Amino acid sequence: MLRKELQPPKIDEKLVEQLMLLIKEISDLSEEYYEEYYEKNEKTILNDKIDMLNSKVHKKYEPIDFQNYMGAMSLEEFAKEISLPNPPVVNDITLEEVSKIIEMIIELKSPEGIEEVEEVDDYIWYYIELLEKSMPHNNISDLIYWYDVEEYGHEPSAREIAEKAFATREIRDL
């Protein structure tokens, strides 16, 4: 079972509905006001909509973020991803905890003891960001998704990927 600070936050469905409307508006406006936003640095309705969204989620998005999601996920999936809070930094994350999180990502199933999460897909980027913040590595998602089978001699387990992440992590000054 993952400790409390590693437990996923509950998705606020009301917030997701609000975000879906804002994302749709921003997506529609971003092409029209692209030049004003990026090249002329002018304030437009696009800025107002993005400021509104950013204040709801306490994050920093810009128009380009809303032009690229459509090829990768649905509007609802994107709104759920955005609705999740910024993951914490867990400096003392253990090899076992990283293994469980990587297993959840690979197998798309909730770790033991997290029954309230029905759709693991909604939490994948949350957990990848949590790992990136808590386990400094130049690219932990590459270890998870783009591993070298020849290096392992087989498809690596979540534990083997976690061990490699710990062995190759960047050392940072605390």
N, C-alpha and C positions, 0 to 999 in steps of 0.2 A: 504494500500500500504506500502511495506517495504521501509525504508529509503535507501539512496544511498549505504552506506557501507554494507548493507545486501543484496543488489541486486546481483544476480549470475553473474559471469564473463562469457563472451562469449567464447565458445569453438573454438579454432583455428584448423580448419580442416586440414590445411597443417601440423601443428605440430602433430596432431593425426596420419596422414599418416607416418611421420618420426618415431614417437614412435612405431607404429605397427611393422615396420621393425626391429627396435632395440630390442623391446620386444621379437620378434620371435628369433632373434639371441641370445639374452641373455638366453632365455628359452632353446634353443638347447645346448648352451655352459655350462649352469649351472650344469648340471649333470656330464658332462665330466671333468670340472675343480673344482668341489665341494671341493675335498680334498686340492687342491692347495690354494684355496681361504680361506677356513675356518680353516683347520688344519695346513697347512704349511705356511700360510700367504705369499704365493708367488705371484708375479705380473704376470698376464697372459692376454691373449686377452679378457677374461671375465672382468677383472678389467677395461680395456680400454673401453669396451662397456658400462659398468655400469657407469663409470665416464662420458662418453659422454651423456648418458641419464640423469643422475643427473644434469649435467650442463645445459641441455636444459630446465629442469623443476624446477630447484633450490630447489630440495628435496634430500633426502638421502635414496636411495633404495639399497638393496643388493640381491644376487642371490635367496635366499629363497622366496623373494617376487614374483619372476617370476615363481616359481614352483607351487605356491598355487592358483593362480587366475583361472586356467583353469577349475576347477570344479565349480566355482561360476559365471563366466561370460565369454563373448566372448573376443577375442583379441581386437576388436574395442572398446567394453565397457571399458575394462581395460585401453586402451590407452587414452580414453576420461577422465576417472577418474584421471589418472596420469597427464594429460595435464592441469588440473585446478590448479590455483595457491593455495598456502597455504591460508586458510581462515583467515580473520582478527580476532583479539580479540576485541569484542565490549563490553566493561565493563559496559556500561549503557543500555544493551539490556533490553527491557521491557517485561512484562508478555504477553502483546498483540502480540509483535513481535515473541516471542517464540511460542505462540499459533499458529500463522500463519505458521511458519516454520514447526512445528510438524504436522499441518493439511496437509501441502504440502507433507510431508514425508508419512503420513498415507494414504492419498487419492491419492497419485501420480498425483497431479495436481498443476499447477503453482498458487502461490498466486496472488490475484488481483493486476493488474498493471504490471505483468511480462509476457508480451505477447511473447517476443522473445525466451523464453524457450519452446521448443516443447516437448522434452523428459526429463521429471523430473527425471527419473531413473538415468540419467547421473550426477545429482547433489546431490543425496541422501547422499553420504559419505562426500561431501564437506560441506553440511549443518549439518550433525551430528558432524563433526569435529569443525565447527564454534560454535555449541552449547556447545560442550565439552570445548572449549577454553574460551568462553564468559560467560558460566554459570557453574562454577566449580561444578561438581557432580561426585560421584564415578562411575556412569555409566548411562548416560542419555539415551543411546540406549536401555538399559534394560527397562527403564520406557516406552519407545515408543513401543517396540516390545514384551516385556515379562511381561506386567502388570498382576496383579492378579485381575481377574474379581470379585472374591468373596469380595475383599477389597472394590471395588467400588459398587458392587451390580448390575453392568451392564458393557457393553463395554464402557470404558471411552472416553470422547470427547478429542479433542486436547487441549482444554482449561483446562480440569481437569488434564491432564498429565502435562501441563505447570505449573499449580498451585502446583502440587505435586513436580515438579522439583525445583520450587522456595522455597517451604517449606523445602525441604530436601537437598538443595545445601550446599556445603562446603564453609565455610567462609575462605577467603585467605587474607593475608596481601598484601596491595597494596603499 
